[in-house]
């Protein structure tokens, strides 16, 4: 009758846990990468809305248009020549 060598359960468990943890970490990293890629894809598919013009922006645009119209009107009117009597 031969005696079987004694199994070192602690050592086997330690190796198993180390392999399990490394495999678990790899899975977590790939899950994070996949999630990041999906988010980038979602963000790339979203059409960004143009910001709505505020009252100040509208007012500035109107003032520019008004000034251009005003200057054109001033240029269009001929100036009356005043003859000075000396």
FIBAKE-311267 format. One record per residue: x, y, z of N, C-alpha, C, O in turn. Coordinates in pm, whole numbers, plus 32768, in hexadecimal, padded with zeros to 4 digits. Layout:
# residues N
XYZXYZXYZXYZ
...
//
This chain:
# residues 86
80527F8B80008000800080008059807E800080A68097805C
804880CB7F93809981447F88804981BC7FBA7FD181C77FA2
808D82137FFF804C828C8030805082F87FC480B883117F86
7FDE83377FB07FD883A57F50801984207F90800C84378008
805F846E7F3E809884E87F77802985477FA47FC185547F64
80438587800F7FDF85DE804B7FCA86597FF1802A86997FC6
7F4C867A7FD67F2B86F07F867F38876E7FDC7F0C8773804F
7F7487CF7FA17F81884F7FE67F0B88A67FB77F1388EE7F54
7EA0889D80027E2488E27FDB7E35897A7FDF7E0189C07F88
7E7D89AC803F7E918A3D80497EDA8A717FCD7EB58AD87F95
7F418A297FA37F8D8A537F2E7F358A4F7EB07F398AAB7E5E
7EE889E47EA17E8F89D87E2D7E268A477E2D7E098A817DC4
7DEF8A637EA07D8B8ACD7EAA7DC88B557E877D898BA67E44
7E428B6C7EB67E868BEB7E9C7E9C8BFD7E057E848C697DCF
7EC88B937DC17EDD8B9A7D307E598BB27CE87E518C057C8D
7DF38B697D107D708B787CD37D3C8C077CE37D0A8C437C85
7D498C3C7D5D7D198CC57D777D668D297D237D2C8D877CED
7DE98D177D187E3C8D737CC97E108D717C367E038DDB7BF8
7DFA8CFA7BFE7DCD8CEE7B747D438D2B7B637D278D717B01
7CEC8D117BC37C648D447BBC7C648DDD7BBF7C1D8E1D7B71
7CB48E167C187CB98EA87C247CF18EE67BA47CBD8F4B7B75
7D5A8EAA7B6B7D938EE27AF17D2F8EDA7A7E7D228F387A30
7CE88E6B7A757C828E5C7A0D7C108EC07A237BDE8EFB79C3
7BE88ED17AA07B7D8F307AC27BA58FBE7A9B7B5490097A65
7C228FE37AB87C51906A7A967C5190817A007C2D90EC79D1
7C7B901B79B47C7A902679237BEC903D78EF7BD690917898
7B8D8FF179267B03900178FC7ACF908D791C7A8990CA78CB
7AF290BF79927AC4914579B97AFD91AF795B7AB7920B7932
7B7F91A079377BBC920178DD7B7891FE78557B5C9267781B
7B5D918678237B1C917F77A07A8E91B777A77A6191F77749
7A48919F781579C291D7782479C792707824797492B277E6
7A2B92A7786B7A389339786E7A59936F77E47A2493D677BB
7AB1932A779C7AD4935877167A5B935476BA7A4393B0766C
7A0F92E876C3799892DC76707934934A769278F893867638
79229364771278C493CD773D78F29455770A78A194A676DD
7975946E771079A994EE76E0799594FB764A797095667619
79AC94907601799794957570790494AB754E78E494F674F2
78AC94697596781D947C757E77F3950C759A77A395457551
782B95457604780895CF7625783B962E75B977F6968D7592
78B59615758778EA9669751C7892965F74A1787696C2745E
786695E67483781195D1740F778D961C7421775D965E73C4
77539612749876D6965974B376EA96F074A676969736746D
775A972174DB777497B174D5778C97DF74457767984E741F
77C9978873F577E397AF736A776297AF7319775997F572B4
7700976273437682975D72F9762397CC732075C597EA72D7
763B9809739275E3987573BF760098F2736D7673991B735D
7596992D733875A699AA72EF759C9A1D735375399A2B739B
76039A6D735476059ADC73B275A99B4A738075AA9B6F730A
755A9B7D73DA75019BEB73B8754F9C6D73BA75A89C82740D
752C9CC3735E756D9D46735E75359D9673D374BD9D9273ED
758A9DDF741775579E2D748874F79E997457750D9ED873F0
748E9EAB74A3742A9F0E747E74639F99749674A39FB274FD
744C9FF474397482A07B744D743CA0C274C073C2A0BB74CE
7489A10475107450A14D75817422A1D67552743BA1FF74E1
73E0A21B75AA73ADA2A175887422A2FF75697419A352750E
748FA2F275B47503A348759B753CA3307510755EA38F74C9
7547A2B174E9757CA29274647521A2C873F7754FA3017394
749FA2B6740A743FA2E973A7744CA381739C744AA3B9732F
7458A3C2740F7461A454741174E0A48373C974DCA4E3737C
7551A43F73E275CEA46573A075C2A456730875EFA4AC72BD
7586A3E772DD7575A3D2724D751CA4407210753BA47571A6
74B1A46072557458A4C9722374A0A550721D748FA59B71BD
74F0A56E72847538A5ED7286759AA5F5721175A8A65F71D4
75DDA58671F37639A586717F75EEA5A170FE761AA5F170AB
757CA55C70ED752CA571707574FBA601706C74FDA63E7001
74D1A63770DE749EA6C070E0750BA72270BB74F4A77F706E
7582A71070F175F2A76B70D37615A766703F762FA7CE7002
7614A6EE70057634A6E66F7575C8A72D6F2375E8A7736EC3
7549A71C6F4774DDA7616F0074EBA7F96F1174DBA8456EB2
7508A8226F8A7512A8B16FA97584A8F16F5A7575A95D6F22
75F5A8AE6F577668A8E76F0E764BA8ED6E787675A94C6E35
7605A88A6E4375E0A88C6DB57583A9016D987591A9446D32
7524A91A6DF274C8A98A6DDF7513AA0F6DE374F5AA696D95
7572AA1B6E3D75BEAA976E487611AAAF6DCA761EAB216D9D
7648AA456D937698AA546D197640AA726CA0766AAAB86C44
75C8AA3D6CA0756EAA4F6C2F753BAADF6C237528AB106BB4
7527AB226C9274F5ABAB6C8F7566AC096C6475D0AC0B6CA3
7551AC566BFA75BAACB66BD575B7AD2C6C34754DAD5D6C5D
762DAD576C557636ADCB6CAF761EAE4B6C5F764FAE5B6BEF
75D3AEA46C9C75B9AF246C5C7633AF7D6C6C766CAF8A6CD8
7657AFB76C0076CAB0106C077699B09B6C33763BB0D36BFA
76DBB0CD6C9776B6B1506CCB771DB1B46C977795B1A86CAE
76E9B2176C507742B27E6C1C7748B2EF6C8276E2B3286CAB
77BDB30C6CA877CDB3796D0977DFB3FA6CBD782EB4026C5E
7797B45F6CE777A3B4E16CA97805B5326CFB77F5B5466D73
786AB55F6CB578CDB5AC6CFE78CFB63A6CD6791EB6886D0B
//
